[in-house]
Amino acid sequence: MNEINSFDDNLLAEGIEYTVGTNDGAQFKGIIYLGTKMMKGKNIMVFRTKDNNQLTINPSYHTFTLENNDTEYNDVLDKQSQESIPNALVI
């Protein structure tokens, strides 16, 4: 049996603050990624807002994610992200 990779290839790290955009042009700034959960048979990305509200985004509508610069640099997460994208261009 073949191993199936995660649908998001672990591009987001739990507990890190991001700005996320969806394909309808909406942007959500300063939200913290909590992980995924199943909703009606589909994996949904779950975030927490600064005022402690939960935000869920269907990955099908996810357009972009920016990691906020004000979070502390984490060399372990950086190394993991580079390992998960074998031919990534590092700038």
N, C-alpha and C positions, 0 to 999 in steps of 0.2 A: 504494500500500500504506500502511496506517495504522501509525503508530508505537505499539508496545505498551509501556506503562509497567511498571516493575519491580513485582513482586507486593507488595513491602513499601513502595513509594513512598519509599524511602530514609529511613525514619523513624529508623533506627539508624545511628550513625556508628562506623566501625571504630576500634578502639583505646580506646573510651570504656567506662567501668565502669557496669554496670546491675544492677538487681534485676529479675528476670523471673518472671512467674507463668504457670502453665499451667491449663487448664480443670479439672484434677483437684484443684486446690487446692495443688499443690506450688509452693514459692517457691525461687528460686536467687538468693542475695544476693552482691554483689561479684564478678560475672562480667564478663569483658571480651569485647565483640563483635568477632569476627574477620572476619565476612562470611558468605557463603552458599556452599554446594557442592551438587552434584547427588548424590542418593542414590536409586537405583532410579527415576530419571526425575522426581524431585520436588526442588524447591529446599528445602534445609534450612538453618536458621540455625545458625551455629557460634560457640561461645563458649569461652573459656579460663578455668578457675577459678584462684584465687590459689595453689593448690598444683599448678598446671601440668597439670591434667587437662582433657581436651576434653569439652565438653558440646554436644550437638546437639539442636535442638528443631524439630519439625515445625511450621511456621507455622499449620497447622490447629488445633493444640492450644494455641497461644500466646494468652494472655488479656490480660496487661498487661506493660508495661515501664516502670520508673522509672529515670531517669538519676540516679546517685548525686551528691549535692551536694558531696562532697569532691573531685571532679574539678575541674580549673582551668577557669574560664569561657572559652569560645572564641567570640568574636564572629563569626567566619567561619561556624562550624557553626550558630550561632543564626540568622544571616541566611539560610543555605541552608534551614534547617528552616522558616522563615517563608515563604520563596519557594515551597517545595514544597507548602504548605497555603495556598492563596490566600485563603480566607475564614476563617482560624483566629482564634479569640478569644485575644488575648494578654493575660495577667493580670500 
